[in-house]
Structures are given as structure tokens and as C-alpha cells.
Amino acid sequence: MLRVKDVTMRVFLAILALTATLFVFDNSAPAQSQTTGDAHDLTVRGRVLNAATGEPITRAMVNIPGTNAAAFTDDRGQFELKIRTQQTGNSGNGGTLATRVGGGFVEARKLGFLQEERMPTSLPSSPANQSSEVLIRLLPEAKIVGRITVPGSDGDVRIESQLFRREMNAGRETWMPQRTFISWVDGEIRFSGLRPGTYKLITHEEMDRELLATPGAQLYGYPPVYYSNTTDFSLATPIVVKAGETARVSLSVARKEYYPVRIPVESMASGHRLNVTVYPTGHPSPGWSLGYDPREGAITGLLPDGNYSVEANTVGEGELTGTLNFSVKGKALEGPSLNLLPDAVVEARVREEFQSSPSNFTTQEAVAENAERVSRRYSNVSVSLISLDDFNTPNHGLTSRLPEGSSGQELTIPDVRPGRYQVQVYSGSGYPFSVQSGGKDLTRQPLVVGFGGEVPPIEVVLRDNGAQLNGTLDEDAPSTPSVNDSVTTPPRFVYLLPMSEGGQPRNTQAWQGTFRFDQVAPGTYLVLAFDRPRQDLPSGPGEAVQRLASRGQVIQVEPAQQLNVRVKVTMSDSE
């Protein structure tokens, strides 16, 4: 009993000491805060609305990251956050120079909704009890649900499916891979949390795994299918979903005989990684698979009967690429070999026909690692290649560079794989007056790069007599909730789309209702303004741009012209 009392006394003394310590720290905190500035309360009020319907969203969680301020919205979608802030400086008249809370963003979350964007919040520069108001829109999630039927299966075969989303790359339609989903035992698939858009649904190959471990047994598998039940991605039915909608789909896979495939690879350097893509000849489609086995120095795998194309490329400096067509006909395939060839090095020659602008090419002294001053050449102009393939593979840095030791105006683009490319020129001074290769106008036609072939140099002519475009935005005053003067007006996004051949698309942000473009090439353009960034706009002349003409302002640009334009902002809710 004495031991229990002894332990109890020690615990009591420890608690007493801890209480004293906490008391000391608690009383020292206000004194420390007074040395850095005056604390005051900031109130952030606002509403959370359904971006599709404009209706208020109740019970949405609202918070400011980096603080402990959080609240739920009421039945009118309204919320209020109170934050203890700190004055960080003095403007000379007693006001606060700058105050920042957390990341400076207000976030909202609600199951079944997606946040359109993080809303920046500018905090007031006057003393306590000031408030700012924000409007947050949450987008109802879209869903794609359905079932994959596997004939003869009792739920032991589960198929992996994948979505591809339609997006615009350099103004051209491409299909970007999205998430995957492995079917449940009953074959059900479910893709939730999707943004509105156009999708395609595919299945990946799946082998009958029970037979893989049986030596000499005939192998079976399930080739890819594309919704709705076609064997070609280009023929797949697009699935269009709007905010809050659920699309229902069904797919059926078929069991087929599979055979071993082994394709030796020539000219493969040791230590390099090899990417392999295979698809039915003439029908580039994802979902098929072969792999590279470095121990065998060959591309290996399993495929059913059919005619195929395989493409392979190394990764890193000095890339190699090869392609091969082959057939599988009821038995294992051994060979033929695939030969890798060096990727092209494309040269770009720049000629500046400037009247007053400084050259994009300069030589400056730089301090090297050994602390010696050396002359180094710099370039403020670049030539980029944008792949025009159906599937948007990474361009792995297809942007020009200045060759080491160069003294002229030549640029090089290394490791350009075979394919078709759109050429874009970015210049710090002037604008691209002409872009050609081998007599071909690259503002109208793509640059074609073959396997192991040489490419005529890209000839770029720059001029500095472009037009200056000054613009103002025509925008209706925002409705509820009202926004006081302490909240920064969000930027608007302005796009300049060419409606005639030769122009390049451009974009900028408009602040406080104004924007400007310098060195605009002569031609006809459509000027558009949006309240959100847009990734789905076309990049060149055609019907797609013509259909957008009613939303913006069409202008005709002449050399050295000064233009003023007023453009109405297209709001997301009005589309």
C-alpha cells in the first residue's frame, strides 16, 4: 500500500510540474506576439454553389489550408470563417502592409462534387474585424458505370478497363489516358469523380492464368475490346457525360487462343530501357501489350492470330526507334528481328529581319565552375515540335537548343522520333513571318519525320513589324454574393486564335479588365475571353474556330498596326 501511495505522489508531482510549464508558456505567448505585430480577427464569408445549376450546396466543408478555420455551409450555401491573423508590417499610416493566412486559398469539399478551382482570397489591409467574401462553385461529378461480360466465367476472370478523355493538343483532338478499374467479381465497373467531357472506354488484355503454369498447354486470353464492342479504338463510341450525369455502358470480351511471340532486337545498347507498343496493323489502339526482355535481347509476349505492328524506342540521350510488321498464324512466332535506328536531329535556322528590335541571340560572359570567365551564347527564340499522333505521348523535350560553341543563329532539336509534328516558334523579339522546311510551308502543313531519315532544316524568318493589340473586357457585374473592395478581381483568360493561314495561337491573362498582345503577325484573328482557362480551343483556321466567332471579336491585323478591341467575357455558367 505504501508503494501505491508513493507512485501516486510521484504522478501528482509530475502533473503539477507539467501544469506549471504549460502556464509559463501560455503566459509568454501574448508577450511574444506583441513583438511581431498586432493580432486581429479576419472574417471570411461566402457561398458555395452548384456550378451546373447555381443552387446553394448545404453541408459543404469549407476551410483555409494552413489554418484551423473550418465550417459547414448552411441551407443557403453560406459560410463564415473567423481567423486570428497577425499584422506583418506598417504602411506608414498605421495600416497593415500585408497579411497572409495559410496558402491564401479557400477550399470547399462535398461528397459527389468536384472543386472547379481554388479561390484566392486577398485579406484586408485595415485593422480588425474586416471581412472578405468569396464565391466557390462545386461541379457535380459525372460517372460512367457498367458491366463487362466474360462468357463462361463464374467470376474468376476480372478484366481491367481504362478511360481515355478527349482533349485538345495544339488545337488537335487527342485522347489522354485516364484511370483504370478492375472489374468486380460480378463484372461491374465504376468510374466516379469524372469531369464533364467526352471519353472512350477500353479493356486491356487478360490471360487465362490457370493455364500459364501448365507446360505445353494451349494458352487462352481475352483481347481488348472498345466500347461499344468493337476491335478498333478509332471506331469506339464516344461517351459524353455532363456534370452530374451517369452514363451506363456494357462490354463483352471473347476468349481466344494465344501464342508466344519472340522478336529479337538489333542495335540495342546495354543499360538502356526500351518502350514497346503493339497494335493491329493499320489500327493504332491501346490495350495490347508486349515487353522487352533484356536477358534475351528480344521483345516477348503472347498474342492471338492477326497482323500486328510493333514500335520500340529507347529512353535517354541518343534515342533509337524501330518498327516492324508481323503476323501470328496459329503457332508460336520467332522473329523476324527489329532493327533500331537513331532518331532524327532536326536543325532550325533563324534569320532575323528586324528594323528596330534587338537580336534574340546574344553572347555574354559567364562564370564557369572553375571561376574563370567564359563567353557563352544565349538564345531568346525557340522552335518546338508538337506530336500529331492520336495518343498524346510525352514530347520528351522536343524544343530547340543552341549547340555548344555556336556563334551563329542555328538551333537543333535532338531525339525526334518518327511521326508528324506541328511546328511552333516562340520569339522574345518579333514574330515568325515564315516557317518552312524543304520548300514546305510548316504553318499550313505538318513536319514529317521518317525512320532513320534526314529532315530538311526548318527555315525560320522573324520580323518585328507586328501589330500591337490593346484590349478591354466587357463583363457584367457579378451577382450574389457581393464582393467588397478588399477582394482582388480574379484574372480572365484571353485567347487569340488565327482564322487565316500563317498565324499562331496566343493567350494571356487580363487583370483589372485589360490585356495586351505585342508583335501580332498580320492576318485575321478571333479574340476570345473566358473566366476559366480553356484547354479545348482549336489552334488554327477551320470550322471549329468559325463556330466560336459569335462568342468573341474578329479582327483584321496589318503590319505595325495599333488596334483596340473590346471583348465580352464568356462565363462558364453561360455555356
N, C-alpha and C positions, 0 to 999 in steps of 0.2 A: 504493500500500500504506500509505503514511503517512496518507493521508486516511481509510482504513478504520479504522486504529488510533485516529485522532483521534475519529471518530464513536463507536467502541466505548467509548472512555474517557468521552465525554460521557453516553452511555446508562448506563454503570456509575455515574457520579456522580449522575445523576437518580434511579436506583433506590435508591441509598444514602440520598439526601435524603428520598425518599418513605417508606422504611423507618423512618427516624428520626422522621418526622412521625407515622406510624401508632403507633410505640412511645410517643410522648408522649401521644397521645390515648387509647391503650389503658390507660396507667397513670393517667391523670387521671380515667377513668370511675368507678372504685370510690370515689375520694375525693368525687366529686360526689354519688354515690348515698347516701353516708353522711350527707350534709347534709339529705336529704329523708326518710330513714326506713330501717328495716332490711329488707333483701330476704330473702325466704324462698320455699320451694317449696310450691306448691299442687298436689295430685294430684286430678284429676277422673276418676272411674271410672264405668262404667255398662254398659248393654247396649243393643243395637239389635235390636228385634223386629219381625216381620211383624205389622202391625196387624190383618190379617184372620185369621191362623192362630195367632198367638202364638209362632211358631217363631223361633229366632235367625236373624239375617241375617249372613252372613260376607262379608268383604272390602268392607264399607261404609266409606267415608271419613268420619271424624269430625273436626271442628275447632271451634275457638272463634274467630269473626271478630275481627279486630283483633290477633291473636297469631300466632305461628308454630307453635303447638301443633297437631299433627295426627297421626292414627293410623288404621290399619285395624283393623276388628274381627276377632277370631279365629273359630274354628269354632263357638264357643258364643255368638257375637254380642257378646263382651265387648271393652271398650277401656279404655285408660288414657292420660291426658294429664298431663304434668308441665309446670307453668308457673312461671316466675320472677316473683313478684309483689313489690309494694312496700307497706310499711306507710304509710298516709296520715294517720294521726292517733293520738292517745293517749286512751284512755277514762278515764285517771286511775289505773288499777291495772296499767298496763303492757300491756294488751291492745290489739288493733287496733280502732279505731272503725269503719273502713270500708275495704274493699278491692274493687276492681272490675277485671276483666280484659276487655279488648276491649269488645264490646257486651253482655257478661253473658249470652250465649246459646251453647248447644251445638248445632251443626248436624250432620246426617248426610246423606250422599248415596250413592245406589246406582242404577245404570242400571236402569230399569224400575220404580222406586219413586218415590213422592211423599212428602215430609215432611208429616205431619199438622199439626204446629205447631212453632214454635221454643220450645225448652225453656229457661226461665230458670234460671240457676244462681246461688245465693247462696254467696258464698265465706266460709270460716270466719273468725271473729273472734279466734281464738287463734293462737299463733305457728306456726313452720314445721312442715312435714310433716303438715299436716292434709289431710283428703280429703273430697270430697263425691261423692255418687252420683246419677246421673240415669238415667232410662229414656226412650229415644226409640223411637217407633213409626213405621215407614215403611209407607205404604199402597201395595200393588201397583197399578200403573197399569192403567186399563181402556183398551180400544182399540175403535174402530169402523173396520172396513176393508171394502172392496168394490170395485165397478166401475160406471162409468157407460157405458152402451152408446149410441153415436151411429150409427144406421143409415146406411149409405152412406159412412161416413167411413173413411179409411185412416190415422187417427191425426193428421190435420191439424187437427181440431177438439178443443180441450181445454176442458172445462167447469169453471167454478168452482162448488164446493159449499160449504155452510156448515151448521154445527151450531147448534141452539138448545137451551138447557138449561132444564129445568123448575125454577123457583124460586118461593118464596112472597114476595109483596109485600103488606104489610099483611094477611097471612093469606089472600091470594087467589093462585091459581095464575097465574103469568106465565111467559113464555118469553123468556129473555135470550139475545141473540146471542152466539155464541162464535166460535172461529177459523174461517177459511176454508181451502180446499185446492183447488188447480187440478189437475185430473186429469192423470196422466202420459199419455204417447203411447198406451199400451195401454188407457187408460181407468181404470186403477186409482186409487183414493183411499185415504188412510190418515190417520186421526186417532188419535194416540197421546198418552200423558201425560194421560189423562182421569181425573177423579174419578168415583167411583160416582155414579150418578144416572139420570135419565130425559132423553132427548134426542129431538129431531126433526131430520131431515136434509132439506135442500132443495138445489136447484140454482138458480143465477142465470141470467138471460137471457144468451144468447151469439149475436152476429150472425155470419152468414157473411161474413167480412171481404173475400173476394175480389171480391164484387160491390159493395161500398161505394164503390170507386173508379171504377166504370163508370157514367157519366152515363146516366140514363134506364132503367137495368136494373131489373128486378123484384128487390126485396130479400127475403132469407130470413134466418130466425133460429130459435133454439131456445128456446121459452118455458120458464118454470120448471116443475119437477115436484117433488113432495113424496113422500118415502118413505112407503108403498111404491106409487109410480107413480100418484098422484092429483094433481088440479089445485087442491086447496084445502088450506091449511095446517091448518085445523080438523079435516080428515079424515085427516091424516097419521098413520101408525102410530108410536106412541112406541117408542123403542129404549131398553130398560132394561139397563144394564150394572152388574155388581157389581165389586168390587175384584178385579183380576187376570183378568177376563173379556175376551174378544174377541167382539164382535158382527159378523156378516158381512151385508152389505146389497148390493143391486143396484138400479140405476135405469136407465131408458131414456128418452132425450129424443127429441122428434119435430121435424122441420124443417117450418116453416110460413112462409107469405108474410107479410111485414111492410110497413107503410105509414107514411109520415110523418105526424106529429101536431104541430099548432101551435095552442096555446091562449093568446090574449092575456090579460095580467093587468092588471086595473084597480086604481087607487088604490095602486100600488106606489111608495113613496118612493125617490128616488135614494140610492145608497150603502148600502142595506140588503141583507142576504143573505136568500135565500128557500130554505127547505127544502121539498122536494116529495116526496110519497108517492103512489103509484098502485097500484091493485089491482082485480081484477074486482069489479064492483058486488055488494055484499052478502056478500063473502067476503074480508075483510081478510087479506092474505097477503103476506109479504115475498118478494123475488126479482125483482119488476118494477121498471122504472126509467124515469123521465122527468127532465128537468133544466130549470133556468131559465136562459135566455139574456138577460142584461141588455141586450145590444146591440139585440135585437129586442123586449125587454119582453114576452116570451112564454115559456110552458112548451113545450119542444120535445122530440122524440124519435121513436121508432119503436115500433109496436105491431101485433100481429096482429088479425084480426077478433075482436070481442067487445064486451061492455058493461063500462065501467070507471067508477071513481070516482077523482078526484084531489083531494088535500088539500095546501094550501100555507100556510106561516106564516113571518112574518119573525122575525128574531132580534134581541133587544135591548129597550130600554125602549119602551113604547108598541107592543106587538106587534099584528100584524094576522093574521087567519086567514081562509081561504076554502075552499070545497069545490064541486065540480062533477061531475055525472054526464054521461057522453058515450058515444057508440058509434062503433066503427070498422067500416065495411062495404065492404070490397073496394076502397077507394081512399083517397087522402090526405084527412086531416081538417084543416080550417081553421076554428077557433072551435068553439063559442061562447066568449065571454070569461068569465074567472073574476074575481069581484069580492071584494076583501079588505075585511073588516070589523074594527073594533077588538075586541081580546079584552076579556073582561069584567073589571070591577073589583068584587070581592066584598067587602062590608062585614061586619064581625063586631062585634056589640055585646055587651059583657060587663057582667053585673050580679053583684056580689058580695054574697051573703047570709051574711056572716061573723059569728060570735059572738065570736071572740077573735083570729083571725089578722090580721096587718097586710095592707093592701091590696097587690095586685100592681102598682098604679100609683103612682108617686112622682114628685115634682118636686124636682130637685136643681140646685145651682149648678154650672156647668161653665165652664172657661176656654176661650174661643174662640181662634181663630188670632191675633186682634189683641190677645190678652192681657186682654180685657175679660171680666168675669164675666157670664154669661147664665144664665137659668133654662132647664132642659131637662127634658123629660118622658121618663120611662122606664117600660117595661112588663115585668113578670116573668110574663106569660102569653102564649101564642101559639096560633094556630089554623093547622093545616096541612091541605093537601088532597093525598090520595094517589090517583093515577090508577088507575082500574079497567080500563084498556084491556088487551087480551090481550098486547100487546107493551109491555114496560116502557120507555117513553120517559122521558128525564130530566124531572123535575118543575120544572126551572129555577127553584128557589127559591119554591115555592108555599107560603110561610109568611107569616103576617100581620106587619105592621109598624105602628108608631104614626105617624099622619100628622103632618107637620111643623106645629108650632104647636098641636097638640091639647092641650086642657085636660080632656078627658073620658076615657071608657073605651071609645072606639071604635077598632077596628083595621081595616086594609084589606089585601086580598090582590090585588095588581095582576097583569095579564097572565095571566088564567086562560083557557086555551084551551077550546073546546067539548069536552064529554065528561062522563063520570061519575066522581065522586070520593067517596072515603071521607073523612070529616072526623074529625080527631084534635085534641084540646085538651090542651095541656101547661100546667100551672099551678104556680108556685112556692109558692103558698099555696092550700090547699083542693083540691077535686076537681070535675070537671064534673058537676053534678047533672042538667042537661038541656041539649041542643043541638038547636035547631030552626031551620027556615027555611020561611017561608010556611005555617006550621002542620004541616010535615012533620017527624017525629022523625028526625034525622040519625044517631042511634045505631042505628037499625034500617034506614034507607033511605039510598041514596046521594044526594049533591047533584048535580043535573043542570044543566049549563051549556050553553046553546044558542049558535048562531052569531049574534053581534051582539046577543043578547038581554040584558035586565036580569035579575039574580038577586036574589030577596028576601034581605034581610040575614040573616046567621046570628046567632041569638039564643042566647047562652051564659049560663047561670046557674051560678055557683060557690058551693059551700058548704064549710064547714070542720069538719063533724061526722063526718068519715070515720073508719074504724077503723084501728087500728094492729096490724099483723101481725108477730109475732116468731117466727122460725123457727130450727130446728137441723137439721143434716143427719145422716142415718143412712147411714153408709158403712163398708163392710168395710175392714179394714186392708189396705194394699197388699201384694201378694205380691212375689216376686223382681223386681228386686234390692232388698235392704233399703235404706232411705233413712235416713241419720243425722240428728241433730237440727239440723245446720248447714244443711240444705236447706229452703227455705221451702215450706210446703204450697201447692200450686197452687190457684188460685181455682176455685170451682164456679159454675155459671151457673143462676140460679133464674128461673122464668117463672111469671107469674100470668095465667092465661087465663080470660076470662069464660065462664061456662056459661049465663048468663041475659042477657037484653037489657039494654042500658044501660051495661055495664061496658066499660072499655078495657083492652087487654092491657098488662102492665108486666113489666119484667125488672130484675134486679140481680145483683151478684156476691156470693158468700158467701166470706168469709175466715175461716179457722180454724173452719169448721163452723157459722157463724151468719150470719143475714141478717135484714133488716127492711124492711117496706113501711109508709109512713105515708100517711094520708089515702086509704084504700081505700074506694071507693064501695060502698054497700050492694049485695048481690047474691050469686050463687053463683059460686065460682071453683074452678079446678083449679090446684094448686100443683105444679110440676114442677122437678126439679133434674137437671142433666147435668154431665158432666166436660168438655164441649166446648160452645162457642157453637152455637146452633141457628138456622138461617135458614128452616126448613121447617115451622114450627109455625103452626097456624091462629090467627086473631086474634079470632074471635067464636064464639058458640054454634052448635052444629050437630053432625052426626055425626062430623066429624073430631076435635073435642075429646072427644066421648064415647068414641071408640076409644082415647084416651090415658089415660083415667081410671084404669086399672089400674096405671099407672106412677107416679102421684102421689097427692096428698091432696086430696079435695074438701072445701071449706069453705063455710059459710054466713055471710055478713058482715052485721052490723047496724050502724046508726049509732053512733058513739062507742064502739065495742066494742074490747076488748083481747083478741087471740087469740094462742095459742101453738100452733105446728104443728111436727111432725117429719116430714121428707120423706126418702125413700130416694133416693140418687143413682143415676141410670141411667148406667152406664159404656158407652162406645162399643163395647167388645168384646162386650157382652152383648146388643146389639140384633140 
